[in-house]
């Protein structure tokens, strides 16, 4: 767990989704959230607020893009799951390893793994 866990002092999580042009730069993503708490070697969940407007597909963690496996949507696959906030949902993020993070909110979990191309799945309008 080494450096991935000790570097957890400041983690940015932004979730993007589909709906429009993929030409939008990542700088135009909506508000992101930061982890709070200890930077020690003890793993644990950190509070997060994620962007959910078009569903949960991608997240920006430790300065790179991660993909949800599988993505989490409402029944129409056009937004967040039933009961989740729109456009944001507070929850927690747990770094399980250098290549696995878990976001949890309202009793549901989303597993994130590093994106092979360091790009979001899509950009939400």
SVG drawing of the C-alpha trace seen along z (x, -y; Angstrom):
<svg xmlns="http://www.w3.org/2000/svg" viewBox="-35 -25 41 28">
<polyline fill="none" stroke="black" stroke-width="0.4" points="0.0,0.0 3.1,-2.2 3.2,-5.4 -0.3,-5.3 -1.7,-5.3 0.7,-7.9 0.0,-10.2 -3.7,-10.3 -3.4,-13.7 -5.0,-15.5 -7.1,-13.5 -9.3,-15.1 -12.4,-13.3 -14.4,-14.5 -17.0,-12.3 -17.9,-12.9 -20.6,-11.6 -22.0,-11.7 -24.4,-14.0 -22.5,-16.3 -19.3,-17.3 -16.1,-15.3 -14.1,-18.4 -14.7,-20.0 -11.4,-20.1 -11.0,-18.5 -10.4,-22.1 -14.1,-22.7 -15.2,-19.9 -17.6,-21.0 -16.5,-21.4 -14.3,-18.7 -13.8,-17.5 -10.8,-17.0 -10.1,-14.3 -9.6,-15.3 -8.0,-13.6 -4.7,-12.0 -1.9,-11.4 -0.5,-8.6 -0.1,-5.0 -3.4,-3.8 -5.9,-3.2 -9.4,-4.5 -12.4,-6.2 -12.1,-9.9 -15.1,-12.2 -15.9,-13.1 -18.5,-14.8 -18.7,-13.5 -20.3,-15.0 -23.1,-12.7 -25.2,-14.6 -25.0,-12.1 -24.1,-9.0 -20.8,-7.8 -18.3,-6.8 -14.9,-8.5 -13.1,-10.1 -10.0,-12.1 -7.8,-10.7 -4.3,-11.7 -4.1,-13.8 -5.1,-11.1 -8.3,-9.7 -9.9,-6.5 -12.8,-4.5 -15.8,-3.0 -16.1,0.7 -19.0,0.9 -20.4,-2.6 -23.4,-3.5 -26.5,-5.1 -30.2,-5.5 -32.6,-3.1 -32.5,-5.3 -28.7,-5.4 -28.9,-9.2 -28.1,-10.3 -27.2,-9.2 -28.9,-6.2 -32.3,-6.7 -31.9,-8.7 -28.5,-10.1 -28.0,-13.8 -27.8,-15.6 -25.4,-17.1 -23.4,-16.1 -23.4,-13.3 -21.4,-13.2 -19.9,-9.9 -16.5,-8.4 -13.5,-7.2 -11.2,-4.4 -7.9,-3.7 -7.6,0.0 -4.4,0.1 -2.5,-1.9 -4.9,-0.6 -8.2,-0.3 -10.4,-2.9 -13.9,-2.5 -16.4,-5.4 -19.4,-4.7 -22.6,-6.6 -26.1,-5.6 -25.2,-2.0 -23.9,-1.6 -20.3,-1.2 -18.4,-2.2 -15.1,-0.6 -12.6,-2.8 -9.5,-1.6 -6.8,-3.7 -7.8,-4.7 -5.4,-3.1 -5.3,-6.3 -5.5,-8.7 -8.7,-10.2 -12.3,-10.3 -14.9,-8.0 -16.9,-11.1 -17.4,-14.7 -20.8,-15.6 -22.5,-18.9"/>
</svg>
